[in-house]
Amino acid sequence: MERRKIRWDARGAHVAVVGATGAVGREMVHCLDALKFPVREIDLLASSRSAGKQLETPWGTKTIVDADAFDFSGVDIALFSAGKSVSLALSQRVLDAGALMIDNTSAYRRDPAWPLVVPEVNGDLVRLESIIIANPNCSTIQMVLALKALEDAVGIEDVRVATYQSCSGAGQKGIDALITETKHALEGKRDAVSAVHARGIAFDVVPQIGPMLPSGFTEEEEKMMFETRKILGREDLRVCATCVRVPVIRSHSEVVSVVTKREISVAECEAILDDMPGLRVTDRGNAGSYPTATQAEGIFDTLVGRVRKDPVTPKGLIFWIVSDNLLKGAALNAVQIACLAWAQGKDGKVA
Ligand SMILES: NC(=O)c1ccc[n+]([C@@H]2O[C@H](COP(=O)([O-])OP(=O)(O)OC[C@H]3O[C@@H](n4cnc5c(N)ncnc54)[C@H](OP(=O)(O)O)[C@@H]3O)[C@@H](O)[C@H]2O)c1
C-alpha cells in the first residue's frame, strides 16, 4: 500500500467521524473538543438510517451523512467506530483519499502490517504518515496501562484477568437491552430477552462476550490475550482472560493478577501504577476509596485500587482496574492517537 501524502495544515485537520451517532462516535466528537484537537472541518457519518439527522457539535450543527455515499477527498484523519464490516468496506476509499485511518473496530488489530496503539504504552508507533492505526479492544486498553508500568519497572511474567464489562461495550443497543430487559424483569417477564447479549442480562452475570471458540475461550477473551501481547511487544507473555458481561451501563472493571519478575511490595506497586500517565490509584492510604464503575463514568483517567499481595505466589500482585470503556476504552484513546499524529506535523517532524 502506498504511503499517504502529508497535508499538515496550521489551521487544523479535516476530520471525519464514521459511526458518529453511536455510543463511541458521540464520545469521539466530545473528546476532539475536550482535548482541543485542532479541527478545521468535521464531517459526521453514519448509516443511511441516520443520514439527514442533525447533531449539535462544538463546531456548529452538523448533518449526518451516509458513509456509503461520502467522498473522503480532503479528509486528513478518519476516526472509525461503525463496526468491523464498515471499516473493511470503506478503508480503501479512505486510503485512496490519503487520509490517516484510526480504526476502533477489530478489523485491523491482528494484522501485523498495522500498529495497535495505546499512546501511553506504544505511542512511538504513531506517525502522521501512518496509513491505518488500530485502536485496541476496550478491556485491553485499561489493563495494558497497568501492565506497561509494571513491565518497565520490574518486568512481568504471567497475567490473569477477570473482567466485569458494562453493557455499553455492546454499543447503544447493549445499553437499551439492559434497560428494557430490566424493566421487563421487574414486571415479571424474565423471558423477554433481546439477542444483544449472549444471555438475558437483567439481574444476571454472563460469562460470554462474543462467540465461543473451539479453544473454550470466547472471542473477547482471545482478543484481550492477543492484543496485550502485541501492544506490549511480548509474544512470550502468558496471559489468561475471562470476560464477563455485567448489568452495568458504563465502565469496565477488572481484577488483574500479575506475577512480576522481581518481588515488590504493595506500596511499591501502588507508586509504580500511580506514576503511569493515564492511571490513578484512588485508595492509597484510604482502604475504602477503591474505584467503581459509576465513579469512572465520564473520567479520562483509568482508576486503580485494592492493590494487594497474592498469597499464592511471592511475586504475585492483585489489583482492581476501572475505566470508562467509551472514553479511554475507545473514543479518548483514538483521539489521543489523532493528537499525537497531528502534533508531529505541528512540530515540523513531518514536512
Ligand atoms: N462500545 C465500546 O465500548 C467500544 C469500545 C471499543 C471499540 N468499540 C467498537 O466501536 C464500534 C462502534 O461501537 P459502538 O459501541 O459505538 O456501537 P453503536 O452504538 O451500535 O454505534 C454504531 C455506529 O455505527 C454506525 N453504523 C452502523 N452500520 C453502519 C453502516 N453500514 N454504515 C455506516 N455506519 C454504520 C451507526 O449508525 P446508525 O446510527 O445510522 O445506525 C452508529 O453510528 C464497534 O466496532 C465496536 O466494536 C466499541
The ligand as a Gaussian input file, in Angstrom:
#p B3LYP/6-31G(d) Opt

LIG

0 1
 N      -18.733000       0.373000      22.907000
 C      -17.487000       0.176000      23.295000
 O      -17.152000       0.161000      24.492000
 C      -16.429000       0.004000      22.244000
 C      -15.105000       0.021000      22.656000
 C      -14.101000      -0.155000      21.695000
 C      -14.450000      -0.367000      20.386000
 N      -15.760000      -0.393000      20.014000
 C      -16.077000      -0.616000      18.601000
 O      -16.591000       0.575000      18.038000
 C      -17.561000       0.257000      17.038000
 C      -18.863000       1.020000      17.340000
 O      -19.290000       0.702000      18.634000
 P      -20.451000       1.476000      19.377000
 O      -20.432000       0.921000      20.744000
 O      -20.367000       2.945000      19.188000
 O      -21.757000       0.913000      18.585000
 P      -23.172000       1.612000      18.345000
 O      -23.594000       2.431000      19.494000
 O      -24.051000       0.497000      17.906000
 O      -22.911000       2.586000      17.093000
 C      -22.682000       2.096000      15.806000
 C      -22.448000       3.244000      14.851000
 O      -22.100000       2.701000      13.568000
 C      -22.992000       3.224000      12.602000
 N      -23.244000       2.244000      11.548000
 C      -23.812000       1.036000      11.658000
 N      -23.883000       0.433000      10.444000
 C      -23.340000       1.297000       9.558000
 C      -23.127000       1.265000       8.158000
 N      -23.471000       0.217000       7.400000
 N      -22.526000       2.340000       7.570000
 C      -22.170000       3.410000       8.316000
 N      -22.345000       3.499000       9.657000
 C      -22.924000       2.452000      10.261000
 C      -24.264000       3.536000      13.362000
 O      -25.038000       4.442000      12.611000
 P      -26.654000       4.463000      12.687000
 O      -26.986000       5.309000      13.884000
 O      -27.035000       5.116000      11.392000
 O      -27.102000       3.052000      12.795000
 C      -23.666000       4.124000      14.640000
 O      -23.256000       5.453000      14.398000
 C      -17.702000      -1.268000      17.055000
 O      -16.882000      -1.812000      16.053000
 C      -17.170000      -1.659000      18.422000
 O      -16.631000      -2.955000      18.437000
 C      -16.754000      -0.199000      20.915000

